[in-house]
Amino acid sequence: LGWTGRWQFFPYKKDNPRLTDGGPTRYHLFSLFNRSARMSGIMLRSMGCVPMLLRSLVLLCFLATVMVACSTAEDQECQSNGDFFLTKVWSPVISNTCIKCHAPDGTAVEKGAKFILQYSSDPGFLEKNLYAIEEMAKTEYEDVPLVLLKAVGGNNHGGGAVLVKSSDEYAALTEMVARVKAGESCTTDNASRVILEGLTLLDAAQTLRKASLHLAGRLPTSAELEQLERATDEEAALGEAIDALMGGDTFYSRLKELFNDLLLTDRFLNSGVNFVDENYAEGAAWFAEQESTEKKAAHRSVAKEPLELIAYLVKHDRPFTEVLTADYSVFNPYSAKIYGIDLSFQSATDETELLEGKLKKDGDIAIPHAGVLSSPMFLNRFPNTRTNRNRHRAATLYKIFLATDILKVAKRPIDPAQATSYNNPLTEDPSCTVCHKLIDPVASAFQNWHETDYERYLPDNGWYKDVFSPGFAGELMPTNEYGNALAWMGKKISEDPRFVLAMVQNIYRGLTGREPLSYPEDSSDPQLQVRIRAWLDQQDHLREIGEAFVASNYNLKTIFRRIILGPY
């Protein structure tokens, strides 16, 4: 039921009774490569008992067949410089040669090389590496582009000759330089989108059925289906129906469930108060006097606070950037009691009644809020140690809110003996700095919280002097913001393009149960080019969803709607 994509496969058979509209599940013919579909006889039932894993494997197998057929036209298509770089230069050439030394942790960079390449684990690796090549292509030595000269060992290239002039790889690099000098010739990436052309998607009624099960926990009503059938613009009517599904309480329960898979704070449903009672003595005293029922409600309310904030933002159409920037949180009668927040509730026992409020230290010192990041439950769920120095929390921010797995930024394993050559390996050894120059400045955002009593706010705390300075993406944090470091960091992350990508990917995973396609690394794979094209196509689609998300003032419902209406 969690598979919300709109493709369906089935065995081609004219007398197949399931092809009639006689049951709750209706089937669609594939119009693309009809002969292949008939020969393969693949069946994939969207609402049947076929396991999701089998469905995914069948889909991948069929796409592999489609890709081979599509690849024959590649050479006749006009490619943009970015597409040519990715398919002809990055994959077969640079990712196998140059990056060995010119990665952020490579020996060339350690020796001061200005030509720096990013691994494909970086969400923006394509744009960054293309820019690096373009800059190198503009630099010449004796009328020869430096990038071509270095590739064959010229100009005292520290890595020697990595290509032969007569090779296809050198020819591709030469063409890339010529393309850079000539400027962009194609306005679109024609290699993209080919993979999905001709596929027949589920119709509007079928899509609504799956969306209704996923978002509302029920089948569509007869009125909803009739309204869809009468619509002159079916796609617009389907979008409106999906919007309506996102107005019910079940959707917000599903939303909280989805984000709990990321934040994992429901772990504290039966113990939330136990993690904050030492810092909120008044609330702890009240809690001690309550009966079992009230204590359980208090535990739940404290544990649910960050997820309730997320649902609150979406329900009230707030920009979802506030998940990192909101200078408040939301509390119900129980959580407000625990935290000593004076709010006027209509009922003293309604866990669903939520009001905006702010945490305070010792009853009078305001604690700077930064969306879910300043939540006591977030701080306890992702703990700290004296030696970790908030790096675990920083890695979590990168993964959930910046679509970046910090552990994949550099290649592993590293040589532990190499670090002995440096006074401070974290800031001097390239094999260490490649990660620490990214993670330590972000970790500094949590400098105002106690290193073992996680939710205790320490406004006068400072950052360590033996690691990288506080900041984000190369920008140093102003010293006058140190007391407000987490709020400063939340704002910077929410303004980063990777935040948009992260939100799209998070919802995609939650709706489909699948990871977005990762860039294919195996250069020996005979299907490499078509796998790259499949990756490009999905990246384009997710990017378009992200653009719509931004255009809607960061309304998270936009991402849900676009993914459900899309082909993936």
KOLLUM-893151 format. One record per residue: x, y, z of N, C-alpha, C, CB in turn. Coordinates in steps of 0.2 Angstrom, whole numbers, plus 5000, padded with zeros to 4 digits. Glycine has a CB too. Example, Ala and Ser with C-alpha at 12.3 -4.5 7.8 and 13.67 -1.06 7.14 Angstrom:
! KOLLUM-893151
506649725039506249785039506649845039505749785045 506449895035506849955036506450005039507049975029 
! end
This chain:
! KOLLUM-893151
500449945000500050005000500450065000499550005006 501050065002501550115002501850134996502050105007 501750094991502050114984501550154980502150044980 501750224979501250264977501450284969501250334981 501950254966502050274960501450254955502650234957 501450284949500850274945501050224939500650334942 501550184939501650134934501350064936502350124933 501050034931500849964932501049914927500049964933 501249854928501449804923501049744924502249784924 500949714918500449654918500649614912499749674919 500449544912500549504906500149524900500549434908 500349534895499949554889499549494887500349584883 498949494887498549444885497849464884498449384890 497649464877496949494875496349474879496849484868 496349404881495749374884495849374892495649304882 496349414894496449424902495849454905497149454903 495449414909494849444912495049504916494449394916 495649514919495849564924495849634920496449544927 495849624913495949694910495249724909496249674903 494749694911494149734911494049764918493549684910 493549814918493449854924492949814929493149924923 493149754931492749714935492949704942492649644932 493449744944493649734951493849794954494149684952 494049794960494349854964494949884961494449844971 495349834957496049854954495949854947496549814957 496149904943496049914936496749914933495649974934 496849884927497449874924497549924918497649804923 498249934917498349984911498849944906498650044913 498749954900499249934895499849974895498949924888 500449944893501049984892501050004884501749944894 501150064883501150084876501850084873500750154875 502350084878503050084876503350024875503450124881 503650004869503949944867503449884868504549934871 502849894865502349844866502549774865501749854861 503049764860503249694858503649664864503649694852 504049714867504449684873504049674879504949744875 503449714879503049694885502649624884502449754886 502449614878502149554876502649494877501849544869 503249504875503749444876503849434883504349454872 503949484887504149484894503649454899504449544897 503049474897502449444901502549464909502449374901 502749524910502849544917502249564920503449604917 502149554926501549574930501749604936501049514931 501449664937501549704943500849734946502049754943 500549704951499949724953500049774959499549664956 499749834957499849894962499549884969499549954959 499049844969498649834976498649764978498049874976 499049724974498949654976499449634981499149614969 499549564981500049534987500749524985499749474989 500949554978501649544976502049584981501749564969 502549564984502949604989503249664985503549564992 503349714989503649784986504349774983503649834992 504749724986505349714984505349684977505749674989 504949634976504849604969504649654964504349544970 504149694966503949754962504449794959503349794965 504849814964505449864963505949824958505849884969 506049764959506549724955506249714948506749654958 505649704947505349694941505349764937504649674941 505249814941505249884937505949894935505049934942 506449884939507149894937507349854931507649884943 507149794931507349744925506949774919507049674926 506349794919506049824913506349884911505349834914 506549924915506849994914507549974910506950034920 507949924913508549904909508449894902508849854913 507849854901507749844894507549904890507149794893 507149944893506950004889507650054888506450044894 508050054893508650094892509050074886509050094899 509150014885509549984880509250014873509649914880 508650014873508350034866508350104866507550014866 508350144871508350214871509050244869508150244877 509650204871510250224871510550234863510750184875 510150194859510450194852510350264849510050144848 509950304851509850374848510350424852509150394849 510750404856511050454860511550504856511450424866 511950464852512450504848512050554843512850454844 511450544841511150594837510750654840510550554833 510750644847510450704851510950754852510150674857 510650814853511050874855511050874863510650944853 511650874865511750874872512050934875512250814874 511750954881512051014884512751004886511551044890 513051054888513751044891513751004897514051114892 513251024901513150984908513050904907512651014912 512650894902512450824900513050784897511850814896 513450824893514050794890514550784895514250844884 514650834899515150824904515050764909515150884909 514350754911514250704915514350634912513550704918 514050624906514050564902514750544899513550554897 515050594896515650584892516350594896515650614886 516350644901516950664904516950644911516950744903 516450654915516550644922516550564923515950664926 516050524920516050454922516650414919515450424919 516850424913517350384910518050414911517250374903 518150474913518750504913518950534920518850564908 518650584922518850614928518750574935518450684929 518150544935518050504941518450444942517250474941 518850424936519350364937520050394937519250324931 520150454936520850474935520950534940521050494928 520750594938520850654941520650664948520550714937 520050634950519850644957520250604962519150614957 520650554960521150524965521550564968521550464961 521750624965522250664968521850734969522850684964 521350754965521050814966520450824970520950844959 520250764973519750774978519950814984519550694981 519450834988519650884994520150854998518950894998 520150784999520650755003521250724999520350705007 521350744993521850714989522550754990521650724981 523050714987523750744988523850804984524250684985 523450814978523550874974523350934978523250874968 522750924981522450984985522850994991521750964988 523150944994523650955000524250994998523850885003 524450994992525051024989524851094986525350984984 524151114987523951184985523651184978524551224985 523451134975523151134968522451174969523051064966 522351214964521751254964521151214961521851314960 521351164957520851114953520551064958521151084947 519951074961519751034966519051004964519651074973 518950934965518350904962518050874968518550844957 517350864968516950844973516750774971516350884974 516650724976516450664975515650664973516550614981 515450604970514750604968514250604974514650544963 514550594980514050594986513850664988514450564992 514250714985514050784986513350794982514550834984 512850824985512250834981512350884975511650864985 512850924975512950974970513550954966512951044972 513750894966514450874963514450894955514550804964 513950884952513950894945514050974943513250874941 513651014946513751084945514451114947513251124948 514651084953515351104956515951084951515451084963 515851024949516450994945516451024938516350914945 515851034935515851064929516151134929515051064926 515951174934516251234935517051234936515951274941 517251184939517951174940518351164933518151114945 518051124929518251104922518251164918517851044919 517651204918517651264914518151314916516951294915 518351324923518851374925519551344922518851374932 519651284922520251254920520351264913520351184922 519751254909519851264902519951334899519151234899 519851384903519951454902520751464902519551494906 521051424906521751444908522251404903521951424915 522651444899523151414894523851424896522951434887 524251374893524951384894525251374887525251334899 525551424884525851424877525251394872526451374876 524651434873524051424869523751354869524251434861 523951314874523651254875523251254882524151194875 522651234882522251234888522551194893521551204887 522651214899523051184905522751114906523051234911 522151114906521851044908522050994903521051054908 522051004897522350954892523050944893522150984885 523450994894524150994895524350944901524551054896 523950964907524150924913523950844912523750954918 523350834908523150764907523650724904522550764903 524050744900524650704897525250714900524650724889 525250744906525950754910526250814909526350694908 526050864905526350924904526350974909526150954898 526751024909526751084914526851054921526051114913 527351004921527550984928526950954932527951034931 526550914928525950894932526150844937525450854927 526050854943526250804949526050734948526050834955 525450724945525250654944525450624938524450654944 525850654934526150624928525650624922526450564929 525750584917525250574912524650524914525550544905 524050544914523550504916523050484910523050544921 523250524904522850504898523350504892522250554897 523150464887523550464881523150504875523650394878 523550544872523250584867522850554862523750624863 522950494860522550454855521950414858523050404852 521850424865521350384868520650424867521450384875 520150384868519450414867519350464873518950354868 519650444879519550484885519850554884519850454891 520450564880520750624879520350664874521450614876 520050624869519650654864518950694867519450604859 518750654872518150684875518250744879517850624880 518850744883519050804887519250864882519750784891 519550844876519650894871518950934869520050874865 518450884867517850914865517550954871517350854863 517650934877517350974883517651044883517450934889 518251044882518651114882518351154876519351104881 518251124870517951164864517251184866517951114858 516851144869516151164871516151224876515851104874 516651224880516651274885516851344882517151264891 517251334877517451394873516951424869518151384869 516551374866516051394861515451414865515851334857 515351404871514751414875514151364874514451484872 513651374878513151324878512751324871512651334883 512651264868512351254861511651224862512751214857 511451194867510851164868510451194874510851084869 509851204873509451234879509151184883508851274876 509151124881508851064885509251004885508151054883 509250964890509550904890509150844887509750874897 509250834880508750784877508850714879508850794869 509450704882509650634884509150614890510350624886 508950674894508450664899507750654897508550714904 507350624901506650614899506450554894506350674896 506950534891506850484886506650414889507550464882 506850404895506750344899505950334900507150334905 505650394902504950384903504450394898504850434909 504750414892504250434886503850374884504650464880 503250384883502850324881502550284886503250284876 502750284892502450244898501750274899502850254904 501250224900500550244902500550244909500050194898 500250294912500250304919499550274921500350374921 499450264928498850254930498350314929498850244938 497750294928497250354927497050384933496550324923 496750444933496550484939496250444944496150544936 495750404942495350364948495850314951494750324945 496250284948496750234951497250274955497050194946 497450334953497950364957497650394963498250424953 496950414963496650444968496550384973495950474966 496450324971496350264976496950254980496150204971 497550254977498150244980498250304985498750234975 498150364982498350424987497850424993498250484982 497250404992496750404997496950355003496050394995 497150295001497350245005497950275009497550185002 498450305006499050325009498950385013499550345003 498550435011498550505015497950505020498450555010 497450465018496850475022496650405026496250495018 496950345024496850285027496150255025496850295034 495950275019495250245017495250245009494650295020 494750215006494650214999494250284997494150154997 494350304991493950364989493150354990494150384982 492850404992492150404992491850404985491850454996 491250384984490850384978490850454975490150344978 490750504980490650574978491350594975490450614984 491850574978492550594976492650574969493050574980 492450504968492650474961492150504956492450404961 491550524957491050554953491250624951490350554955 491550654955491750724954492350724949491950764960 492750674950493350664946493150644939493850614949 492650604939492450584932492150634928491950524933 491750684931491450734928491850794926490850764932 492450794929492950854928493150854920493550844932 493150914918493450924911494250924911493150994908 494550954916495250944917495350894922495551014919 495550834920495550774925496150784930495650714921 496750814927497350814931497250874936497950834926 496950924934496850984939496350954945496551044936 495850914943495350894947495650844952494750854944 496150804949496450754954496950794959496950704949 497250844957497650884961497250914967497950944958 496650934965496150964970495950914975495550994967 495850854972495650794977496150774982495450734972 496750774979497350764983497450814989498050754979 497350874987497350934992496850924997497251004988 496250904995495750885000495850835005495050874997 496250785002496450725007496950755012496750675003 497350805010497850825015497550875020498350865011 496850885020496550925025496250885031495950965022 496350825031496050785037496550765042495750725034 496350745048496750725053497150665052496350715059 496950625048497350565046497950585042496950515042 497950635038498550655035499050685039498350705029 498850715044499350745049499650695054499050805053 499250645055499550585058500050545054498950535060 499850545048500350515043500950555042500050505036 500950625042501450665042501950655048501250735041 501650655054502050645060502450575060501650655066 502050525057502350465057502950465052501850415054 502850505046503450505041504050545044503250545035 503950595048504550635051504750595057504350705052 504350555060504650525066505150465063504150485070 505050445057505550405054506250435053505350375047 506250505053506850535053507150565060506750595048 506650585064506850615070506850565076506450675072 506450515075506450455080506350475087507150425080 505950525088505750555095505250515098505650625094 504850475094504350435098504650385102503850405092 505250375102505550335107505450355114506350335106 505250415115505150445122504450445124505450515123 503950415120503250415122503050395129502850375117 503450355131503250325138503750355143503250255138 504250405141504750425146504950495145505350375146 504550535141504850595139504950645145504250635135 504550645150504650695156505350675159504050685161 505550605159506150585163506750625161506150515163 506750645154507350675151507350755152507350665144 506850785155506850855156506750875163506350885151 506550825167506350845174506850885178506050785178 507450875177507950905181508050975180508650875180 507851005174507951075172507251105172508251075165 506751075174506051105175505751085181505651095168 506051105187505851085193505151095195506251115199 504851145193504151155194503651105191503951235192 503851095185503451045181503550975184503651045174 504150965186504350895189503950885195505050885190 503850935199503450935205502750925204503550995210 502450955199501750945197501650875194501550995191 502150845190502050785188502050725193502650765183 502450735198502550685204501850675207503050705209 501450725207500850725211500250695207500650795213 500350685200499850655196499750585196499950675189 499050565194498950495193499250465187498150485193 499250395186499550365181499250395174499350295181 498650405173498350425167498650495165497650435167 498750535169498950605168499750605167498850655174 500050555170500850545169500950525162501150505174 500550475160500650445153500450505148500150385152 499950545149499850595144500450645144499150635146 500750665150501250705150501850685146501450725157 502050615147502550585144502450595136502650515145 501850575134501750575127501750655124500950555125 501550695128501450765126502150795125501050805130 502650785130503350805129503650775123503650795136 503550705122503950675117503650695110503750595118 503050715109502750735103502850805101502050715103 503150845105503250915104503550935097503650945109 504150905095504450925089504050895083505150895088 503650845083503250815078502650855077503050745079 502350885083501750925083501950995080501550935090 502551015081502751075078502751075070503451105080 502951015068502951005060502251005058503350935059 501850965061501150965059500851025059500750905063 500951065064500651135065500851175059500951165072 501551175057501751215052501351205045502551205051 501251135044500951115038500251135038501051035036 499951115044499151135044499051205043498951105051 499451245046499351325045499651355039499551355052 499851315035500251335028500751385030499651375024 501151375035501751405036502351385032501951405044 502751435030503351405026503751355030503851465025 503851305027504151245030504951255032504151185026 505151315030505851335033505851345040506051395029 505251355043505151365050505251305054504451395052 505351245051505551185054506251195057505551125050 506651245055507251255057507351335060507751255052 506851375059506951445060506351465065506851485054 505851435066505351455071505551475078504751405072 505451535080505651565086505151545092505751635086 504851485091504351465096504251385095503651495095 503851355099503651285098502951285100504051235102 502651225099501851215101501851175107501451195095 501351185112501251145118500551135119501651185124 500451075122499751065124499751075132499550995122 499151065135499051075142499551035146498451065145 499750975144500250935148500950965147500150865146 501150965141501850995140501951065142502050985132 501451105142501551175145501651165152500951215143 501251125156501351115163502151095165500851065166 502351045161503051015162503551075161503150955158 503451115156503951165155503851235158504051175147 503351235162503151295166502951355161503751315170 502651335156502451395151501651415153502551365144 501551475154500851495155500451515149500951555160 500051465147499651475141498851465143499851425136 498451495139497751495141497351435136497351555140 497351375139496951325136496251325137497351255137 495851295132495151295133494951235138494751285127 495451175137495351115141496051105145495051065137 496051075151496651065154496850995152496551065161 496450955149496650885147496550865140496150835151 496550915135496450905128497150905125496050955125 497450845124498150835121498150865114498350765121 497650875110497650895104497650975103497050865100 497451005109497451075108498151105109497051105114 498451145104499051165104499151245103499451135098 499551275107499651345107500451355106499351375113 500551415103501251435103501551455109501351485097 502151445111502451465117503251455116502251425123 503551485121504351485121504551455128504551555120 505151415127505451395133505851445137505851335131 505951435143506351475147506751435152505851525151 507351465153507851435158507751465165508551445155 507651425170507551445177506951495177508251485179 506551485173505851525173505851595170505651535180 506451625169506451695166506951705161506651735172 507451665159507951675154507651645148508651645156 507551675142507251655136507751605133507051715132 507551555130507951505127507851515119507851435129 508351535115508251545108507951485105508951565105 507451495101507151435098507451435091506351445098 507451375088507651365081507251305078508451345080 506651305078506251255076506251195080506351235068 506351135076506451075080507151065083506251015075 507651105081508251095083508351105090508751135079 507951155093508051175100507551135104507951245101 507251085101506751045105507151005110506351005101 506951005117507250955121507250885119506950965128 506750865115506750795113507250785107506050775111 507350835103507850825098508550825101507850885093 508650865106509350865109509450805113509350925114 508950775116509050705119509050645115508550695124 508750655109508750595104509350595101508150605099 509750645100510350645096510850675101510350685089 511150635106511550655111512250675110511550605117 512550705115513250725114513650695119513250805114 514350705118514850685123515350735123515150615121 515850735128516350785128516850775123516750775135 516950715120517450705114517050715108517750645115 516450695107516050705101515950775099515350665101 515850815104515750895102515250905097516450915100 514650875098514050895094514150875087513950965094 514650835085514750815078514150765076515450775077 513950725081513350675079512750715077513250635085 512650775081512050815079512150845072511950865085 512750875071512950905065512850855059513650935065 513050795060512950745054512250735053513250675056 511850735058511050725058510750785054510750725065 511050845055510750905051510950895044511050965054 511550875043511750865036511250815032512450845035 511150765035510850705032510050725031510850645036 509750745037509050755036508850825033508750765043 509250875034509050945031509450965025509050995037 510050935024510450955018510550895013511050985021 510250845014510350785009511050765008510050805002 511450765013512150755013512350705018512550815013 512550645016512850595021513550615022512750525018 513750645028514450675029514950615029514450705035 514750555030515150495030515350475023514850435034 515050505018515250485011515650545008514650465007 515750595011516150645008516850635006516150705013 517150585010517850565009517850495008518350595014 518350465004518450395004518750365010518850374997 518550305011518850275017519050205015518350265023 519550175019519750195026520350245025520050135030 520550285030521050325030521650295034520950395033 522250325032522850295036522950325042523550305031 522850295048522950325055523650345056522650275060 524150315053524850335055524950405052525250285052 524550425046524750485043524650545048524250495037 524150535052523950595057524550615061523350575061 524950565063525550575067526050635065525850515069 525950645058526350695055526150765056526450685048 525550775060525250845061525150855068524650845057 525250925070525150945077524350935078525351015078 523950955074523250955075522950925068522951025076 522850855068522650825062521950855060522550755063 521550865064520850885063520850955058520450905069 521350995059521351055055521951055050521351115060 522351005050522951005046522950945041523551015050 522750885043522850825039522250825034522850765044 522350825028521850835023521350775023522150835016 521550715025521150655026520650665032521550595027 520850715036520350735042519950795040520750745048 520250845038519950905036519450905031520450965034 519450855027518950855021518250845025519050785017 518150815030517550805034517450855039517450735037 518050865043517950915049517850985047518550905053 518151005041517951075040517251085038518451095034 516851035037516151045035515751035042515950995030 515950985045515550965051515651005057515650885053 516251025059516451055065516051125065517151065066 516151165060515751235060515051225061515851265054 514751175059513951165060513851135067513751115055 514351095069514251065076514251125081514851015078 514551185079514651235084513951265085515051295081 513451255081512751285082512451265089512351255077 512751205092512451175098512951195104512351105098 513351245103513851265108513551285115514351315106 512851305114512551335120512151285124512051395118 512251225123511851165126512451125130511451125122 512251105136512651065140512851005137512351055147 513450985137513750925134513450855136514450925134 513250855142512950795145512250795147513350765150 512050855150511350865152511050905146511250915158 510850865141510750895134510350955133510450835130 509750955137509251015135509451075140508550995136 509951075144510151125148510451185144510551105154 510151245144510451295140510951335144509851345138 511551345141512051385144512251445139512651335145 511951505140512051555136512751585135511551615138 513151575140513851605140514351545138514051625147 514151495136514551445133514951465127514251375132 515551435126515851455119516051395115516451495121 516451405110516651355105517351335107516451375098 517551275105518251255106518651295101518251175104 519351305104519851345100520251295096520251375105 520251235097520651185093520351155087520951135097 519751175085519451145079519251205074518751105081 518851195069518651245064518151295067518351215058 518151355066517751405069517051395067518051475066 516551425071515851415069515751455062515451455074 515251425059515051445052514651395048515651475048 514551415042514151365037514351385030513351375039 514551335026514651335019515151395018513951355016 515651395022516251445020516051515024516251455013 515551525026515351585029515451585037514651615028 515851625040515951625047515451655051516651665049 515251625056514751655061514951715064514451595066 514651765064514851825068514851815075514351885066 515351835078515451825086514851845090516151855088 514551905088513951925091513351875091513751995089 513451825087512851775086513051715090512751765078 513551715093513751645097513251625102514451655100 512951675105512451665110511751645107512251725114 511751655100511151635097511251585091510751695094 511851545092512151505087511651455083512651465090 511251425087510751375084510251405079510451335089 509951465081509551505077509851525071509151565081 510451555072510851575066510951515061511551605068 511151455063511251405059510651375056511651345063 510151375059509451355056509251395051508951355062 509351465051509251505046509651495040509251585048 510251485041510751475035510651405032511451475038 510451355035510251295032509651295028510251235038 509151335031508551335027508551375021507951375032 509051425020509151455014509651425009509551525016 509951365011510351325007509951285002510851285011 510151284995509751244990509651174992510051254983 510151144996510051074998509551065003510751055001 509351115006508751105011508151085007508551165015 508051115001507451104997507551034994507451154991 508051014992508150944989508050894995508950934987 508350905001508250865006507450855008508550885013 507050905008506350895009506050855004506050965010 506250864998505950824992506050754993506150854985 506750734994506950674995506650635001507750664996 506550675007506250645013505550625011506250695019 505150665008504450655007504450595001504050715004 504850594997504850544992504950474995505450554986 505450475000505550405003504950385007506150415008 504650435011504050425015503450395011503850485019 503350425005502850405001502950334997502650454996 503550324995503650264990504050214994504050284984 504350224999504750175003505350154999504350115003 505550194994506150184990506650244991506050174983 507350234990507850284990507850314983508550254992 507950384982508050404976508650374972508150484976 508650374966509250344962509850374964509150344955 510350334965511050364967511450364960511350324972 511950414960512350414954512750344953512850474954 512650314947513050254946513750264946512750224939 514150224950514850234951515250184947515050224958 514950124945515350074942515450094934514950004942 516050114933516250134926516350074921516850174926 516350014924516449954920515749924918516849904923 515249954921514549934919514349944912514049964924 514149894908514049904901513349954900513849844897 512949954905512349994905512450064908511749964908 513150084909513250144913512950204910514050154913 512950214904512650274901511950284902512850284893 511550224901510850224902510650234909510550164898 511050204913510950214921511050294922511350174925 511550324919511650394921511050434918512250414917 510750414912510150444910509550444914510050424903 509450384917508950364922509050414928508850294924 509650414930509750454936509650534934510550454938 509850554929509750624926509050634926510050634920 508650594923507950604923507550614929507550544919 507750574934507450574941507650644944507550514945 508350654943508550714946508150774944509350724945 508050784937507650834934506950834937507650824927 506650784938505950784941505950804948505650704940 506450784952506450804959506650874960506950764963 507050904955507250974955506651014953507750984950 506250994949505551024947505151034953505250994941 505050974956504650974962504951024967504650904966 505551024968505851074973505751144971506651064973 505751164964505651234962504851244964505751234955 504451204963503751214964503651224972503251154962 504051184976504051194983504251264985504451144986 504751294982504951354984504451414981505651374980 504151404975503751444973503051454977503551424965 502951394980502351394984502451424992502051324985 502951454992503251484999503351425004502651535002 503651375001503851325005503351285008504351345010 502751275005502151235007502351165006501551265004 502451125011502651055011502151015007502751025018 501451035007500950995004501050994996500251025005 501451044994501651044987502050984985502051114985 502550964989502950914987502550844987503450904993 502050834992501650774992501250774986501150784998 500950834984500550834978500950814971500150894977 501450844971501850834965502150764964502450884965 502350734970502650664969502050624968502950644976 501450624970500950584969500750594962500350594974 500750654959500550664952501050644947500350734951 501650634949502250624945502250544943502850644948 502750524939502850464937503250414942503150454930 503550444947503950404951503550374957504550434953 
! end
